[in-house]
Structures are given as C-alpha cells and as structure tokens.
Amino acid sequence: MHPKFHPKTTPTLMDKRAVRREQCRVNQARYRKRQRIWRRNLQQEKQRVEEEIQGLELKRQSIRFERKTNQSPWTIIGEVFHLLEDGFRSPWRLASMEEMMKHPETRQSLKFMQRSL
C-alpha cells in the first residue's frame, strides 16, 4: 500500500468535518465577541451623546433665561410706564383681576415684569 493512502495517516471524512465544525465554532465565537464589544461601545457612545445633548439643552435654556433677564434698566422702566399708561387708559381698570388677565397685552406686560425682577 502507498504511504499516502495508509488508513492511519489519512484523515477520514469524519475527522475533516469535526475539524471544520471546530473552526466554524471558534469563528462564530470570535464574531459574537466582536458584536458584543461593538454593541457595548455603541451603547456607551449613545449614552455620552444623550448626556451631551442634556448639557447643551441646559446651556441653551440658561442662555435664553439670561437674555430675558439681562435687560437694561431703561427697558424695564419703559415697560413699567407702558403698563401704567395702559392701566390708566383701560376701561377695565375697575374690573377684577380675572377680567384684567383676559387681555393678552396685560399678561405679556406682567410676564415681562416678573422676568425682570
């Protein structure tokens, strides 16, 4: 018998399949590990971006609030006089507070005054 085809040295078809199955199992495990790492990194990046968005939202809100409250004293005084002038001219100056709050100009002026204080 030729040594190349000797039964003890030639891997059987079952041996080849077993080796191939083991290779596939190792490759699949490596692939799953890479996927787990990728998902974990993606989740961490998502959390970082969400925290950054929250920080930027807070910053935006504080900038908007500063812009509203950092009015010059002259603007505030002008608004006070405007409110007083409207109050003296209005037909509802003797009306109740509820009646006064129905008018959008009054509500707007009062909101401005509250923000300015």
C-alpha positions as MATLAB code, in Angstrom:
seq = 'MHPKFHPKTTPTLMDKRAVRREQCRVNQARYRKRQRIWRRNLQQEKQRVEEEIQGLELKRQSIRFERKTNQSPWTIIGEVFHLLEDGFRSPWRLASMEEMMKHPETRQSLKFMQRSL';
ca = [
       0.000    0.000    0.000;
       1.155    3.501   -0.798;
       2.029    5.563    2.353;
      -0.107    8.470    1.179;
      -3.242    6.357    1.355;
      -2.400    4.473    4.514;
      -5.552    4.311    6.698;
      -3.763    5.512    9.849;
      -2.294    8.687    8.268;
      -5.199    9.716    6.039;
      -7.784   11.820    7.881;
     -11.207   10.413    7.488;
     -14.146   12.404    6.250;
     -15.493   12.445    9.823;
     -12.231   13.934   11.106;
     -12.311   16.658    8.444;
     -15.891   17.519    9.351;
     -15.035   17.664   13.047;
     -12.087   19.985   12.366;
     -14.243   22.185   10.149;
     -17.006   22.298   12.783;
     -14.477   23.370   15.406;
     -13.146   26.089   13.082;
     -16.691   27.351   12.495;
     -17.427   27.292   16.222;
     -14.287   29.323   17.007;
     -15.021   31.784   14.197;
     -18.624   32.183   15.372;
     -17.478   32.784   18.962;
     -14.997   35.410   17.746;
     -17.716   37.070   15.656;
     -20.162   37.138   18.596;
     -17.482   38.631   20.843;
     -16.785   41.387   18.300;
     -20.540   42.065   18.058;
     -20.873   42.300   21.874;
     -17.957   44.738   22.049;
     -19.405   46.785   19.167;
     -22.859   46.928   20.828;
     -21.344   47.907   24.184;
     -19.301   50.689   22.547;
     -22.362   51.861   20.638;
     -24.448   51.986   23.837;
     -21.704   53.923   25.631;
     -21.455   56.374   22.751;
     -25.251   56.759   22.715;
     -25.261   57.486   26.450;
     -22.418   60.009   26.032;
     -24.286   61.786   23.224;
     -27.527   61.856   25.261;
     -25.654   63.386   28.212;
     -24.063   65.928   25.892;
     -27.494   66.799   24.463;
     -28.857   67.255   28.002;
     -25.954   69.548   28.852;
     -26.473   71.579   25.700;
     -30.211   71.863   26.391;
     -29.486   73.183   29.886;
     -26.949   75.603   28.459;
     -29.452   76.797   25.851;
     -32.126   77.303   28.493;
     -29.783   79.262   30.731;
     -28.709   81.446   27.793;
     -32.351   82.123   26.910;
     -33.122   82.934   30.546;
     -30.086   85.243   30.818;
     -31.090   87.034   27.649;
     -34.569   87.638   29.059;
     -33.395   88.777   32.496;
     -30.353   90.802   31.474;
     -32.440   93.695   30.229;
     -31.236   97.217   30.650;
     -32.867   99.189   33.461;
     -34.222  101.602   30.851;
     -36.107   98.815   29.098;
     -37.628   97.723   32.394;
     -38.586  101.305   33.318;
     -40.116  101.803   29.878;
     -42.185   98.665   30.280;
     -43.359   99.810   33.732;
     -44.504  103.140   32.305;
     -46.171  101.364   29.397;
     -48.014   99.113   31.844;
     -49.074  102.093   33.970;
     -50.208  104.048   30.917;
     -52.290  101.133   29.654;
     -53.716  100.655   33.129;
     -54.925  104.241   33.411;
     -56.449  104.284   29.938;
     -58.117  100.913   30.102;
     -61.864  100.591   30.613;
     -61.359   97.643   32.904;
     -59.179   99.399   35.477;
     -62.022   98.972   37.942;
     -62.590   95.340   36.889;
     -61.435   92.274   38.755;
     -58.000   90.682   38.392;
     -59.523   87.812   36.391;
     -61.005   90.260   33.896;
     -57.670   92.051   33.533;
     -55.810   88.764   32.921;
     -58.039   88.002   29.934;
     -56.227   90.691   27.927;
     -53.067   89.420   26.187;
     -51.215   92.744   26.400;
     -51.616   92.819   30.158;
     -50.476   89.217   30.515;
     -47.445   89.915   28.327;
     -46.508   93.027   30.306;
     -46.890   91.238   33.625;
     -44.766   88.315   32.421;
     -42.076   90.759   31.332;
     -42.162   92.443   34.734;
     -41.932   89.120   36.569;
     -38.926   88.059   34.483;
     -37.234   91.382   35.110;
     -37.497   91.202   38.892;
];
